[in-house]
């Protein structure tokens, strides 16, 4: 399976500058940033929405969820339910790690003067 192909246009993603990894119901898929905008426009319902995993929004989400995890696990807030919420907060963090290991690490950071597709 070729992991550096866009799931919208099926063309090759050449560097991380073009890559947007998005998640939807336990699935992580790579897109070109232009194709991801089209996917967002095509989405009809919230249940079918793709959420970006990498980029600034993904980074903010990961940091906030790690903080929530640490607070819930190290304190006794909400008892056992707080521990469960803490472990559920690790889901976006695990998605981000998976996205990095499967999609991003295989691509170069930036290719200067790359040919147009």
C-alpha positions as CSV (number, residue, x, y, z in Angstrom):
1,X,0.0,0.0,0.0
2,X,1.4,3.4,-1.0
3,X,0.9,5.7,1.9
4,X,1.9,8.9,0.1
5,X,-1.1,9.1,-2.2
6,X,-4.0,11.6,-1.7
7,X,-7.3,9.8,-0.9
8,X,-9.2,12.4,-2.9
9,X,-7.3,12.8,-6.2
10,X,-5.1,9.7,-5.9
11,X,-2.0,11.7,-6.9
12,X,1.3,11.5,-5.1
13,X,2.0,13.7,-2.1
14,X,5.6,14.9,-2.6
15,X,6.4,16.6,0.7
16,X,5.1,17.5,4.1
17,X,4.2,21.0,2.9
18,X,1.4,19.5,0.8
19,X,0.2,16.9,3.4
20,X,-2.9,17.1,5.6
21,X,-3.7,14.0,7.5
22,X,-7.3,13.9,8.6
23,X,-9.3,11.5,10.9
24,X,-12.9,10.4,10.7
25,X,-14.2,7.6,13.0
26,X,-11.0,5.7,13.7
27,X,-9.6,6.3,10.2
28,X,-6.6,8.4,9.3
29,X,-6.2,9.4,5.7
30,X,-3.6,11.6,3.8
31,X,-4.8,14.5,1.6
32,X,-3.2,17.4,-0.4
33,X,-4.1,20.6,1.4
34,X,-6.1,21.7,-1.7
35,X,-8.0,18.4,-1.8
36,X,-8.7,18.5,1.9
37,X,-10.5,21.9,1.4
38,X,-12.7,20.2,-1.3
39,X,-13.4,17.3,1.1
40,X,-14.5,19.8,3.8
41,X,-16.8,21.5,1.2
42,X,-18.3,18.1,0.2
43,X,-19.1,17.1,3.7
44,X,-22.8,17.2,4.4
45,X,-23.1,16.2,8.0
46,X,-21.0,16.5,11.2
47,X,-20.8,12.7,11.4
48,X,-19.0,12.6,8.1
49,X,-16.6,15.5,8.9
50,X,-12.8,14.9,8.5
51,X,-10.8,16.6,11.3
52,X,-7.1,17.6,10.6
53,X,-4.6,15.7,12.7
54,X,-1.4,17.5,11.7
55,X,-0.8,21.2,11.6
56,X,-1.5,23.9,14.2
57,X,-5.0,22.6,15.1
58,X,-3.7,19.1,15.6
59,X,-0.8,20.4,17.7
60,X,-3.1,22.5,19.9
61,X,-5.5,19.5,20.3
62,X,-2.6,17.2,21.3
63,X,-1.2,19.6,23.9
64,X,-4.7,20.2,25.5
65,X,-5.5,16.5,25.6
66,X,-2.1,15.7,27.1
67,X,-2.8,18.3,29.8
68,X,-6.3,16.9,30.4
69,X,-4.8,13.3,30.6
70,X,-2.2,14.4,33.1
71,X,-4.7,16.3,35.3
72,X,-7.2,13.5,35.3
73,X,-4.7,10.7,36.0
74,X,-2.6,12.5,38.7
75,X,-5.5,14.0,40.7
76,X,-8.7,12.5,42.1
77,X,-11.0,14.7,40.1
78,X,-14.3,12.8,39.3
79,X,-12.8,9.5,40.8
80,X,-12.8,6.6,38.4
81,X,-14.7,8.5,35.7
82,X,-11.9,11.1,35.7
83,X,-9.4,8.3,35.0
84,X,-11.6,7.0,32.2
85,X,-11.9,10.5,30.7
86,X,-8.1,10.9,31.0
87,X,-7.5,7.7,29.0
88,X,-10.1,8.8,26.4
89,X,-8.2,12.1,26.0
90,X,-5.2,10.1,24.7
91,X,-7.1,9.2,21.5
92,X,-6.1,12.4,19.6
93,X,-2.6,12.0,20.9
94,X,-2.4,8.5,19.6
95,X,-3.9,9.6,16.2
96,X,-1.2,12.2,15.9
97,X,1.6,9.7,16.7
98,X,0.1,7.3,14.2
99,X,-0.1,10.0,11.5
100,X,3.5,11.0,12.1
101,X,4.9,7.5,12.0
102,X,2.8,6.2,9.0
103,X,2.5,9.3,6.7
104,X,4.8,12.2,7.7
105,X,8.1,10.5,8.5
106,X,8.3,9.0,5.0
107,X,8.0,12.4,3.2
108,X,10.8,15.1,2.9
109,X,10.1,18.3,4.8
110,X,10.1,20.5,1.8
111,X,11.1,20.2,-1.9
112,X,12.2,23.5,-3.4
113,X,11.3,24.2,-7.0
114,X,9.2,21.1,-7.3
115,X,7.5,20.6,-10.7
116,X,3.8,21.3,-11.0
117,X,1.4,18.3,-11.1
